[in-house]
């Protein structure tokens, strides 16, 4: 005998009429489940268009940085990692198209571009800013005057790369300085050590010296255009180097001097106001008495120099001080300022 199986009654399928409310609820459900791509990912139905070469300001490249026509929401979507700070890379156009298609945004317009070059923007901290930070640290920690310092940094010219939005001054931390060897090392940082670079170098004490712009012959007077100043390491400059150009104009070269030479104390001197054999006026000034007569210089003399002059009538030789062009002065003896004390006849 066969076991009988109960008959199961199948209830007829329930059919719901397709109304506007049903369609709206179904549409919202599909949106909530992410099964329906919304047209708001592109503005006003525009087709997304590939940009040309771009500059990245952050660690990632967003859709808006690579494509035009995206909505504000879609533009914020990250697509690729950006190159390192200050570096440049490329992205194939087909890779961008594949990434956009994976988001359900459809095809893009490439305008014939095969690839896009991407440069990562960076704030570049060069040698001058690094040197200034080291000088500030040396002043604070060791009392050195930054105006008289220069720092010769080891190796090639250093560059600290930082994000463009990382503001603030450069600082030198963990400073180490040896006063004997004048060696310095520090960690140069920006922000809260968000960008850093370790540097080392030699601290040089500088001094300002006078430099000749052109060559001068012996006896030639200098003009203002013949002189300039430069900062030189103290160890490399002569100890008797002229430290400025004030008062040097009009002075005369005492020997032949080459262009670019550091002026030393004995290289130049004021011009002679009296020359040997020249007729001069001999002046005597004393309280209540002023005399002058003609004489002859026995030697050259610049302003303030003591030279011998001769009275051509009496042939008497007098010691006189040069006081101007063609003029010398003789004075009374220090202890006896009387008319009898002076005989210039």
Beta strands, then each sheet from edge to edge (+ up, - down):
strand 1: 49-50
strand 2: 54-56
strand 3: 60-62
strand 4: 67-68
strand 5: 78-81
strand 6: 88-92
strand 7: 115-120
strand 8: 123-125
strand 9: 149-153
strand 10: 160-162
strand 11: 170-178
strand 12: 183-190
strand 13: 195-212
strand 14: 227-233
strand 15: 252-253
strand 16: 268-269
strand 17: 272-274
strand 18: 279-286
strand 19: 289-297
strand 20: 301-302
strand 21: 306-310
strand 22: 317-324
strand 23: 327-330
sheet 1: 1+ 4-
sheet 2: 2+ 7+ 6-
sheet 3: 3+ 5-
sheet 4: 8+ 10-
sheet 5: 9+ 13- 12+ 11-
sheet 6: 9+ 13- 14+
sheet 7: 15+ 16-
sheet 8: 17+ 20-
sheet 9: 18+ 19- 21+ 22- 23+ 18+
end
